Amino acid sequence: MTPVYVAIDTPDMERARKLARSVKSLAGGVKLGLEFFCANGPAGVREIADIGLPVFLDLKLHDIPNTVAKAMQSLRPLEPAVLTVHAAGQRPRLRKTPRWWR
């Protein structure tokens, strides 16, 4: 399987499902961004993950270290293969990263 993740940059669930199914045998996973997450929430992420591809959840978490850590804890049940965290907060933000992400 290729390590390439295919970006599914749409808030439309039906289109996202169709795209994920069409690349299932070709891609290493799918990337779901903030636009998708705001429109479909955790249930939408689960629905796409159920198609059988790893999910790169590209939410670009960027806030004070404690808030980023708590957001990551809230996202843990979705079991994303990849999650974007901005490191502009440098060491304090990265130190707050829950151990299960490292």
C-alpha positions in Angstrom: 0.0 0.0 0.0 1.2 3.5 -0.8 2.1 5.9 2.0 0.2 8.7 0.2 -2.9 10.1 1.9 -5.6 11.6 -0.3 -7.1 14.9 0.8 -10.8 14.9 1.1 -11.4 18.6 1.3 -15.2 18.8 1.2 -17.9 19.3 3.9 -20.2 17.1 1.9 -20.5 13.7 3.5 -21.8 11.9 0.4 -18.9 13.3 -1.8 -16.4 12.4 1.0 -17.7 8.8 1.1 -17.5 8.5 -2.7 -14.0 9.8 -2.8 -12.8 7.6 0.0 -14.3 4.5 -1.6 -12.8 5.4 -5.0 -9.2 5.6 -3.6 -9.4 2.7 -1.1 -7.3 0.4 -3.1 -4.8 3.1 -4.2 -4.1 5.3 -1.2 -2.4 4.8 2.2 -5.2 6.8 3.9 -7.4 9.9 3.7 -6.9 13.4 5.0 -9.9 15.1 6.6 -9.6 18.7 7.4 -11.3 21.3 9.5 -13.9 22.1 6.9 -15.0 18.4 6.9 -14.8 18.1 10.7 -16.9 21.2 11.4 -19.6 20.0 9.0 -19.7 16.3 10.0 -18.0 16.1 13.5 -16.7 12.9 15.1 -19.5 10.8 13.6 -18.4 11.9 10.1 -14.8 10.9 10.8 -15.9 7.5 12.1 -18.1 7.0 9.0 -15.1 7.7 6.7 -12.8 5.5 8.8 -15.3 2.7 8.5 -14.5 2.5 4.8 -11.2 1.0 5.8 -8.5 3.6 5.3 -6.4 5.3 8.0 -7.4 8.8 8.7 -5.1 11.9 8.9 -7.1 14.3 10.9 -5.8 17.7 9.8 -7.3 20.1 12.4 -4.1 22.1 12.9 -4.4 22.3 16.6 -2.9 25.5 17.9 -3.7 27.0 21.3 -2.2 27.1 24.7 -0.5 23.8 25.7 -3.2 22.6 28.0 -6.0 23.3 25.5 -4.2 21.4 22.8 -3.6 18.4 25.1 -7.3 18.3 26.1 -8.3 18.6 22.5 -6.1 15.6 21.7 -7.6 13.6 24.5 -11.1 14.4 23.1 -10.0 13.2 19.7 -8.4 10.0 20.9 -11.5 7.8 20.5 -11.4 8.6 16.8 -8.0 6.9 16.6 -6.6 9.1 13.8 -3.4 7.7 12.3 -2.0 11.2 12.0 -3.0 14.5 13.8 -1.7 17.9 13.0 -0.4 20.0 16.0 1.4 23.3 15.4 4.7 23.5 17.2 4.8 27.3 17.3 4.4 27.0 21.1 7.6 25.0 21.0 8.5 22.8 24.0 5.7 23.7 26.4 3.0 22.7 23.8 4.9 19.5 22.8 5.5 18.5 26.5 1.7 18.7 27.1 1.2 16.2 24.3 -0.4 13.1 25.9 2.1 10.2 26.2 -0.1 7.9 24.0 0.6 10.2 21.0 4.3 9.9 21.3 
